[in-house]
């Protein structure tokens, strides 16, 4: 066979450049997808452990600065850590103790008006824009009561499932508290040990800066959400007092904590306030509360959060919604709670690792600097 003929035969088996690039990208995408699937599977299996670790890291970002401040003024590190961790735990327990009795007292008045509100809703369904017949309304009421009864029976007939969830929640809470203590007290040495295992000095500095930015992002997010939640709680509380809606204190506390779940939190807390107003006061006050909640949401999103949140934490609303949905699918409500701060922290870390950070004019921290103690 002549050389031109052999060359032509070989050319027929040459893969086109476009197909070769597509194949290269395809197998890499498949490997990354498989790795992500394994990670999601592990997170789903160990969601309470993962959630406890994430909560501990977020709590550490908030508790560590005051602990460092106390330590720099002569207080032993161990004592400052105990004061910081136990102080936050005591504050949360005190808030819970303050909310529950008031909620129980006022809930009795609200529950007494549930039947009256139900009659009003049935009458509205017949005389209002829906125009339902009495038979249709009765059928809907019967179906609703049957569903509620089935749900209650399911809980009563399977108490072990509820006890299992309670046990897992308590275990996760204890684990989060213990991990928070160790992260606050020993986080500096733990991080320096990790950074020292990175062989290249230049990569060590980049990794250290990425860790510092991670904690900085979490701290900024936590502070910003706390300010936004405080605004939500005060504004909603004042509005509910003026309108005359019960459960003001409980709904205000719920609004504060709901602010830590962007977009959805305000909707859920506001929807509950509207429902309480509807049952207790009627549709007119419920519409007023709905208008107040809408106004609070707009002010929070357009004024409060842009003012208090740093650029490193800002995420597009579409990214927030995707993160909330993914977190909820993987780990339910706990996943939705930590989805946004974890996403913001990951974006901040990727920004540092992928090159110079355009939002930061400061030089990277020294390789030996602790991401948790920031030099302490």
Secondary structure as GFF3:
##gff-version 3
##sequence-region A 1 376
A	DSSP	alpha_helix	3	11	.	.	.	ID=ss1
A	DSSP	alpha_helix	17	45	.	.	.	ID=ss2
A	DSSP	alpha_helix	47	72	.	.	.	ID=ss3
A	DSSP	alpha_helix	77	111	.	.	.	ID=ss4
A	DSSP	alpha_helix	114	127	.	.	.	ID=ss5
A	DSSP	alpha_helix	134	157	.	.	.	ID=ss6
A	DSSP	alpha_helix	159	196	.	.	.	ID=ss7
A	DSSP	alpha_helix	201	243	.	.	.	ID=ss8
A	DSSP	alpha_helix	248	258	.	.	.	ID=ss9
A	DSSP	alpha_helix	264	280	.	.	.	ID=ss10
A	DSSP	alpha_helix	283	299	.	.	.	ID=ss11
A	DSSP	pi_helix	300	304	.	.	.	ID=ss12
A	DSSP	alpha_helix	305	308	.	.	.	ID=ss13
A	DSSP	alpha_helix	317	354	.	.	.	ID=ss14
###
